[in-house]
Amino acid sequence: MRKAFLASSAAIIVLACASVAYNAPDTAVLVHPDLASLKGEWKVASVEGDGVFRWQKIGPGDTVRIHKVSLQPGGSLEAIRDYYVLSPLKTPKELDVTFWGEGRFVTQHGIYNLSGYTLTLCMASRAAARPTKFAAESGKSTLIVLERVIESLEVSGHVVDDVTGKPVSNFSIQGGHVDEKDPAKITWGYTLETRGSNPKGVFSTRLRWSGGWRSRIIAGGYVSHPILTELPKDGAVKITGIYVVNPSIGNLTGGKAVEHDGEEDKKAIRVATDADGAFTVTGIGEDAQHIAVTCSALDLWIVPVPKGDAAVDNLEIRLPKPGRLVVRYDVAGAPDKARVFMQLHTWEMDGWSGVRNDRRHPIQQHVETMLDNLPPGDYTIDRVKNLGLKNKWDEAWLDRRTVKVESGKTTVTDFVRSQGAPITGQVMGLGEGEVAKAKPTRVYVRVVPPK
């Protein structure tokens, strides 16, 4: 794509649609790696001298797209394209670019050097001869440094333990983005690709490098490891290697057991306490943020992981007194057995970000149900009624309310309906044979209070 430096010639390019033949002697070489290496999109990093490229002014930030590259001049030329002819065996390496300008095809002579992702050009001015050195000279040459625009990189490899040398079978690929003001800073957590059981520790991922996206390997018990911190010097866009992760040295002693309620987190580290409530956790990764405590007396409590890698041998976790909730259920015509759904407002609790505490508990008509191990906080509570005749997940969540449970205190919530009566009836309109063939269904009845 041509941007600033082609703006003034856009009309000429659109109108000049002719094709012409251009012939020159063949060169001795037929193939060379530079043919593929020069192709692609380049961004101008710096310009010295007159700043003339393709008879147009060029400056930092402009983009140059190199598409047609050959070692032998000649063939049919189209006015809408630029043509680059290389002489990579000469010293310094030579480059000619032929383009449509001023109503005819024009060739600008220069020299080039390709190193990794950097392309340096020294191009002759209009009437000047080909430069012989990489230096800008007034009226003679322009020195241009370009950096390759890396849309994406393919990275693959194996993840192994630095101590044992064995593959790490459970790990994730976490995505992050480079800070626009501070390139050394990366904000992690935009994406998380979790791998299943992977005995060989293999992975493959794609980095959208030019967009500022980066990736790192995270695994429970290991220090996170960036997949790529800088571009390879050889200019490769497909990279394969072995990525070594170091076990974390963090240790904790003192507290309660760490477990998960609900969906299992296979990366979480689990330990049990001894009779005195003491425990030791080793191998806490740097991304671990919470210590989750659960026991029969208290369903869940969260404390932050201490900062730093140094061992901590005096951590004390003080649990609050659990709150108690009494649920009364007495609704005429309702099922004898039902459930309540309870969700703790963890998003409103300091230090509980990213933690969920949801639970379902059975209740029974005319019976007071006591829940005596609740962490203090606000809860959303619903009475759950099954509606489906076949699908047990077809439910109605009724009588929603917010209840505050306080430490060491008892709170009562009533699902009680003292007025009203069951509604019974029969659906008419089907013949006896049609009724026998009909699938199980249900009828919704809306009750409207009298005006």
C-alpha positions as CSV (number, residue, x, y, z in Angstrom):
1,M,0.0,0.0,0.0
2,R,1.2,3.5,-0.8
3,K,0.3,6.2,1.6
4,A,1.7,9.7,2.0
5,F,4.4,9.4,-0.6
6,L,2.0,8.3,-3.4
7,A,-0.8,10.7,-2.8
8,S,0.3,13.2,-5.5
9,S,0.6,10.5,-8.1
10,A,-2.7,8.7,-7.5
11,A,-4.4,10.3,-10.5
12,I,-1.6,9.4,-12.8
13,I,-1.7,5.8,-11.7
14,V,-5.4,5.5,-12.2
15,L,-5.3,6.9,-15.8
16,A,-2.2,5.1,-17.0
17,C,-3.3,1.6,-17.6
18,A,-1.0,0.6,-20.4
19,S,1.4,-2.3,-20.4
20,V,4.8,-2.1,-22.0
21,A,7.8,-4.5,-22.4
22,Y,11.1,-3.8,-20.8
23,N,14.1,-6.0,-21.5
24,A,17.6,-6.1,-20.0
25,P,20.4,-8.7,-19.9
26,D,19.9,-11.6,-17.6
27,T,21.9,-12.0,-14.5
28,A,23.9,-15.0,-13.6
29,V,22.0,-15.9,-10.4
30,L,18.5,-17.5,-10.6
31,V,17.4,-17.9,-7.0
32,H,18.3,-16.1,-3.7
33,P,16.8,-15.9,-0.2
34,D,16.4,-12.1,-0.5
35,L,13.7,-12.6,-3.1
36,A,11.3,-13.8,-0.4
37,S,12.8,-11.8,2.4
38,L,12.1,-8.4,0.8
39,K,8.5,-9.1,0.0
40,G,5.9,-7.7,2.4
41,E,5.0,-4.5,4.2
42,W,7.7,-2.2,5.6
43,K,7.4,0.9,7.7
44,V,9.8,3.8,7.4
45,A,11.8,4.2,10.6
46,S,14.1,7.0,9.6
47,V,15.2,9.1,6.5
48,E,18.4,11.0,5.9
49,G,19.2,13.3,3.0
50,D,16.7,14.5,0.4
51,G,14.1,11.9,1.3
52,V,13.3,11.0,-2.3
53,F,12.0,7.5,-3.0
54,R,10.2,6.8,-6.3
55,W,10.5,10.5,-7.1
56,Q,8.3,11.2,-4.1
57,K,9.1,12.6,-0.6
58,I,9.1,9.9,2.0
59,G,9.2,10.2,5.8
60,P,9.1,8.2,9.1
61,G,5.8,6.4,9.5
62,D,5.1,6.0,5.8
63,T,4.5,2.5,4.5
64,V,6.2,0.7,1.6
65,R,4.8,-2.5,0.2
66,I,7.2,-4.6,-1.8
67,H,5.4,-7.2,-3.9
68,K,7.1,-7.8,-7.3
69,V,10.7,-8.8,-6.7
70,S,13.0,-10.5,-9.2
71,L,16.7,-11.2,-10.0
72,Q,16.3,-10.6,-13.7
73,P,14.9,-7.4,-15.3
74,G,12.5,-7.7,-18.2
75,G,9.0,-8.8,-18.9
76,S,5.7,-7.0,-19.0
77,L,5.2,-4.0,-16.7
78,E,1.9,-2.6,-15.4
79,A,1.6,1.0,-14.4
80,I,-0.2,0.1,-11.2
81,R,2.8,-1.9,-9.8
82,D,6.3,-1.3,-8.7
83,Y,9.1,-3.7,-9.8
84,Y,12.2,-4.4,-7.7
85,V,15.2,-6.0,-9.3
86,L,18.0,-7.3,-7.0
87,S,21.7,-8.0,-7.5
88,P,22.4,-9.7,-4.2
89,L,25.8,-11.1,-5.2
90,K,27.4,-7.6,-5.7
91,T,29.0,-5.7,-2.9
92,P,27.2,-3.7,-1.7
93,K,24.0,-5.4,-2.8
94,E,22.2,-3.5,-5.6
95,L,18.5,-2.7,-6.0
96,D,16.6,-1.0,-8.8
97,V,12.9,0.0,-8.5
98,T,10.9,0.6,-11.7
99,F,7.7,2.5,-11.4
100,W,5.3,4.7,-13.4
101,G,5.9,8.4,-13.0
102,E,5.6,11.5,-15.1
103,G,3.8,9.6,-17.9
104,R,6.4,6.9,-18.3
105,F,8.3,4.1,-16.6
106,V,11.2,5.3,-14.5
107,T,13.9,3.4,-12.7
108,Q,15.6,4.6,-9.5
109,H,19.0,3.0,-8.7
110,G,20.2,2.1,-5.2
111,I,21.9,-0.3,-2.8
112,Y,20.4,-2.3,0.0
113,N,21.2,-4.3,3.1
114,L,18.8,-6.7,4.8
115,S,19.4,-7.6,8.4
116,G,16.7,-9.5,10.3
117,Y,13.6,-7.3,10.2
118,T,15.5,-4.2,9.1
119,L,15.9,-3.1,5.5
120,T,18.3,-0.3,4.7
121,L,18.1,1.5,1.3
122,C,20.4,4.1,-0.1
123,M,18.7,5.4,-3.2
124,A,20.1,7.8,-5.9
125,S,18.5,11.1,-6.6
126,R,17.0,11.9,-10.0
127,A,20.1,12.5,-12.1
128,A,22.7,10.9,-9.8
129,A,24.5,7.6,-10.3
130,R,24.0,4.5,-8.1
131,P,25.4,5.1,-4.5
132,T,28.4,3.0,-3.5
133,K,28.0,3.5,0.3
134,F,25.3,3.8,2.9
135,A,25.4,7.5,3.5
136,A,23.1,10.4,2.6
137,E,24.7,13.0,0.3
138,S,22.9,16.1,-0.7
139,G,21.7,16.0,-4.3
140,K,23.1,12.5,-4.7
141,S,21.4,10.0,-2.4
142,T,18.8,9.3,0.3
143,L,19.4,6.9,3.2
144,I,16.2,5.1,4.3
145,V,15.8,2.6,7.2
146,L,12.6,0.5,7.1
147,E,11.3,-2.0,9.7
148,R,9.2,-5.0,8.6
149,V,5.6,-4.9,9.6
150,I,5.0,-8.2,11.4
151,E,1.3,-9.0,11.2
152,S,1.7,-12.3,13.0
153,L,4.2,-14.9,14.1
154,E,3.6,-18.6,14.4
155,V,5.3,-20.0,17.5
156,S,5.3,-23.6,18.6
157,G,7.3,-25.8,20.9
158,H,7.5,-27.8,24.1
159,V,7.1,-26.6,27.8
160,V,9.4,-28.4,30.2
161,D,10.3,-28.1,33.9
162,D,13.6,-26.3,34.4
163,V,14.5,-28.6,37.4
164,T,13.4,-32.1,36.2
165,G,13.6,-31.5,32.4
166,K,10.2,-33.3,32.1
167,P,7.3,-31.9,30.1
168,V,4.7,-29.7,31.9
169,S,1.4,-31.3,31.0
170,N,-1.0,-28.7,32.3
171,F,-0.5,-25.1,31.3
172,S,-2.4,-22.2,29.7
173,I,-1.5,-19.5,27.1
174,Q,-2.4,-16.1,28.4
175,G,-2.6,-13.0,26.1
176,G,-1.4,-9.5,26.9
177,H,-1.0,-6.1,25.2
178,V,2.0,-3.8,25.2
179,D,1.4,-0.4,26.8
180,E,1.4,2.3,24.2
181,K,3.3,4.7,26.4
182,D,5.7,2.2,28.0
183,P,6.7,-0.6,25.6
184,A,8.4,-2.5,28.5
185,K,5.1,-2.8,30.2
186,I,2.6,-5.5,29.3
187,T,-1.0,-5.8,30.6
188,W,-1.9,-9.5,30.9
189,G,-5.3,-11.2,31.0
190,Y,-7.0,-10.2,27.8
191,T,-7.3,-13.8,26.7
192,L,-6.7,-17.2,28.3
193,E,-6.4,-20.4,26.2
194,T,-6.5,-23.3,28.6
195,R,-5.1,-26.6,27.4
196,G,-6.3,-30.0,28.5
197,S,-4.1,-32.9,29.6
198,N,-1.0,-32.6,27.4
199,P,1.6,-35.3,28.4
200,K,4.2,-34.0,25.9
201,G,3.8,-30.3,26.8
202,V,3.4,-29.2,23.2
203,F,1.7,-26.0,22.1
204,S,1.2,-23.9,19.0
205,T,0.0,-20.3,18.9
206,R,0.0,-17.2,16.8
207,L,1.2,-13.8,17.9
208,R,-0.3,-10.6,16.3
209,W,3.0,-8.8,16.9
210,S,2.5,-5.6,15.0
211,G,-0.8,-5.0,16.9
212,G,1.1,-5.1,20.2
213,W,-0.2,-8.5,21.3
214,R,2.0,-10.9,23.3
215,S,1.6,-14.3,25.0
216,R,3.0,-16.1,28.0
217,I,2.8,-19.6,29.5
218,I,1.3,-19.9,32.9
219,A,1.0,-23.0,35.0
220,G,0.2,-23.7,38.6
221,G,3.4,-23.9,40.7
222,Y,5.6,-22.2,38.1
223,V,6.7,-18.7,37.3
224,S,5.0,-17.4,34.1
225,H,7.2,-17.4,31.0
226,P,6.8,-15.0,28.1
227,I,6.7,-16.9,24.7
228,L,8.5,-14.1,22.9
229,T,10.0,-10.9,24.2
230,E,11.7,-9.6,21.0
231,L,11.8,-10.5,17.4
232,P,14.4,-13.1,16.3
233,K,17.5,-11.6,14.7
234,D,17.2,-13.9,11.6
235,G,13.9,-12.3,10.6
236,A,11.9,-15.6,10.9
237,V,8.1,-15.5,11.1
238,K,7.8,-19.2,12.1
239,I,9.5,-20.1,15.4
240,T,9.9,-23.4,17.1
241,G,11.7,-24.0,20.4
242,I,11.7,-25.4,23.9
243,Y,10.3,-23.2,26.6
244,V,11.6,-23.8,30.1
245,V,9.5,-22.7,33.1
246,N,10.9,-22.4,36.6
247,P,9.1,-23.7,39.7
248,S,8.0,-20.9,42.0
249,I,9.7,-20.7,45.3
250,G,6.8,-19.2,47.2
251,N,5.8,-21.0,50.4
252,L,3.1,-20.4,53.0
253,T,2.5,-21.8,56.4
254,G,-0.6,-21.2,58.7
255,G,-4.2,-21.1,57.7
256,K,-7.0,-23.4,56.5
257,A,-7.4,-25.9,53.7
258,V,-7.7,-24.7,50.1
259,E,-10.5,-26.4,48.1
260,H,-13.0,-25.4,45.4
261,D,-16.8,-25.8,45.5
262,G,-18.5,-26.3,42.2
263,E,-16.6,-26.6,39.0
264,E,-13.1,-28.0,39.5
265,D,-10.1,-25.8,38.8
266,K,-7.4,-28.3,37.9
267,K,-4.7,-25.6,38.1
268,A,-5.5,-24.8,41.7
269,I,-3.1,-26.0,44.4
270,R,-5.0,-27.9,47.2
271,V,-3.7,-28.8,50.7
272,A,-5.3,-29.9,53.9
273,T,-4.6,-28.7,57.4
274,D,-3.4,-30.7,60.3
275,A,-5.2,-31.0,63.6
276,D,-4.0,-27.5,64.6
277,G,-5.2,-25.9,61.4
278,A,-1.6,-25.5,60.1
279,F,-0.7,-26.0,56.4
280,T,2.1,-25.5,54.0
281,V,1.7,-24.6,50.3
282,T,4.6,-24.8,47.9
283,G,4.9,-23.8,44.2
284,I,2.5,-20.9,44.2
285,G,2.7,-19.3,40.7
286,E,3.1,-15.5,40.4
287,D,-0.4,-15.3,38.9
288,A,-2.1,-16.8,42.0
289,Q,-4.2,-14.1,43.6
290,H,-6.4,-15.8,46.3
291,I,-6.2,-18.3,49.0
292,A,-9.6,-19.9,49.3
293,V,-10.5,-21.4,52.7
294,T,-13.4,-23.8,53.1
295,C,-14.4,-26.1,55.9
296,S,-17.6,-27.5,57.5
297,A,-18.0,-24.5,59.8
298,L,-17.6,-21.9,57.0
299,D,-18.4,-22.5,53.4
300,L,-15.9,-20.1,51.9
301,W,-13.5,-17.3,52.9
302,I,-10.9,-15.5,50.7
303,V,-7.6,-13.9,51.6
304,P,-5.0,-12.5,49.2
305,V,-1.7,-14.3,48.5
306,P,1.2,-12.4,50.1
307,K,3.4,-10.4,47.8
308,G,6.9,-11.5,46.7
309,D,8.7,-14.8,46.3
310,A,10.2,-15.1,49.7
311,A,8.9,-17.8,52.0
312,V,6.2,-16.8,54.5
313,D,6.2,-18.9,57.7
314,N,3.9,-16.8,60.0
315,L,0.8,-16.2,57.9
316,E,-2.3,-16.2,60.0
317,I,-5.8,-16.4,58.5
318,R,-8.5,-15.3,60.8
319,L,-11.9,-16.6,59.8
320,P,-15.1,-14.6,60.6
321,K,-17.9,-16.2,62.6
322,P,-20.3,-17.7,60.0
323,G,-23.7,-16.2,59.5
324,R,-27.0,-18.3,59.8
325,L,-30.0,-18.2,57.5
326,V,-33.4,-19.7,58.3
327,V,-35.6,-20.4,55.2
328,R,-39.3,-20.9,55.8
329,Y,-41.2,-22.5,52.9
330,D,-45.1,-22.6,53.0
331,V,-46.8,-22.0,49.6
332,A,-50.1,-23.7,49.1
333,G,-50.2,-25.8,45.9
334,A,-46.5,-25.6,45.4
335,P,-44.3,-28.7,45.2
336,D,-43.6,-30.4,48.5
337,K,-39.9,-30.2,47.8
338,A,-38.1,-27.4,46.2
339,R,-34.7,-25.6,46.1
340,V,-33.3,-22.2,46.8
341,F,-30.5,-20.6,44.7
342,M,-28.2,-18.4,46.7
343,Q,-25.5,-16.1,45.2
344,L,-23.1,-14.2,47.4
345,H,-22.4,-10.7,46.1
346,T,-18.6,-11.3,45.8
347,W,-18.3,-8.4,43.3
348,E,-19.1,-6.0,46.2
349,M,-16.6,-7.5,48.6
350,D,-13.0,-6.2,48.9
351,G,-10.4,-8.6,47.6
352,W,-13.0,-11.1,46.2
353,S,-12.7,-10.0,42.6
354,G,-13.1,-13.0,40.2
355,V,-14.5,-15.3,42.9
356,R,-18.0,-16.8,42.8
357,N,-19.9,-18.4,45.6
358,D,-23.2,-19.9,44.3
359,R,-25.1,-22.7,46.0
360,R,-28.4,-24.5,45.7
361,H,-30.0,-26.0,48.8
362,P,-33.1,-28.2,49.1
363,I,-36.1,-26.9,51.1
364,Q,-39.4,-28.6,52.2
365,Q,-42.9,-27.4,52.7
366,H,-43.8,-26.5,56.3
367,V,-40.2,-27.0,57.4
368,E,-37.7,-24.4,58.6
369,T,-34.3,-25.1,56.9
370,M,-31.2,-23.8,58.7
371,L,-28.0,-22.9,56.8
372,D,-25.4,-22.2,59.5
373,N,-22.0,-22.0,57.6
374,L,-22.5,-18.9,55.4
375,P,-19.8,-16.2,54.8
376,P,-21.1,-12.8,55.8
377,G,-22.4,-10.6,53.0
378,D,-25.3,-9.8,50.8
379,Y,-27.1,-12.7,49.0
380,T,-29.5,-12.9,46.1
381,I,-31.9,-15.7,46.9
382,D,-34.5,-17.3,44.6
383,R,-37.0,-20.1,45.1
384,V,-36.5,-22.5,42.2
385,K,-39.5,-24.4,40.7
386,N,-39.1,-27.1,38.1
387,L,-41.5,-26.5,35.2
388,G,-40.5,-29.1,32.6
389,L,-42.1,-32.5,32.2
390,K,-39.0,-33.9,30.6
391,N,-36.2,-31.4,31.0
392,K,-35.1,-31.0,34.6
393,W,-33.4,-27.7,33.7
394,D,-36.6,-26.0,32.7
395,E,-37.1,-23.9,35.8
396,A,-38.7,-20.8,37.1
397,W,-36.9,-18.6,39.6
398,L,-39.4,-17.1,41.8
399,D,-39.8,-14.7,44.7
400,R,-36.3,-13.1,44.3
401,R,-35.0,-11.0,47.1
402,T,-31.7,-9.7,48.6
403,V,-30.8,-10.9,52.1
404,K,-28.0,-9.6,54.3
405,V,-26.3,-12.3,56.3
406,E,-24.2,-10.9,59.2
407,S,-21.3,-12.6,61.1
408,G,-22.5,-14.5,64.2
409,K,-26.2,-13.6,63.6
410,T,-29.3,-15.3,62.4
411,T,-31.4,-14.0,59.5
412,V,-34.8,-15.3,58.5
413,T,-36.3,-15.3,55.0
414,D,-39.9,-16.5,54.3
415,F,-41.2,-18.1,51.1
416,V,-44.7,-18.0,52.5
417,R,-48.0,-17.3,50.7
418,S,-50.8,-16.9,53.1
419,Q,-53.4,-16.0,50.4
420,G,-54.5,-17.5,47.2
421,A,-55.5,-21.1,46.1
422,P,-54.3,-23.7,43.6
423,I,-55.8,-23.5,40.1
424,T,-56.9,-26.7,38.4
425,G,-58.6,-27.3,35.1
426,Q,-58.6,-29.2,31.8
427,V,-57.4,-28.2,28.3
428,M,-60.1,-28.8,25.8
429,G,-60.2,-28.9,22.0
430,L,-58.5,-32.2,21.1
431,G,-60.1,-35.5,20.3
432,E,-59.4,-38.6,22.3
433,G,-57.0,-39.9,19.7
434,E,-55.2,-36.6,19.4
435,V,-54.8,-36.4,23.1
436,A,-53.2,-39.9,23.1
437,K,-50.7,-38.7,20.5
438,A,-49.9,-35.3,22.0
439,K,-46.6,-34.8,23.7
440,P,-46.5,-33.8,27.3
441,T,-46.9,-30.0,27.6
442,R,-47.7,-27.4,30.1
443,V,-50.1,-24.4,30.4
444,Y,-49.1,-21.0,31.6
445,V,-51.9,-19.3,33.6
446,R,-51.8,-15.6,34.3
447,V,-53.7,-14.4,37.3
448,V,-54.8,-10.7,37.2
449,P,-56.2,-9.1,40.4
450,P,-59.7,-7.7,40.0
451,K,-59.9,-3.9,39.4
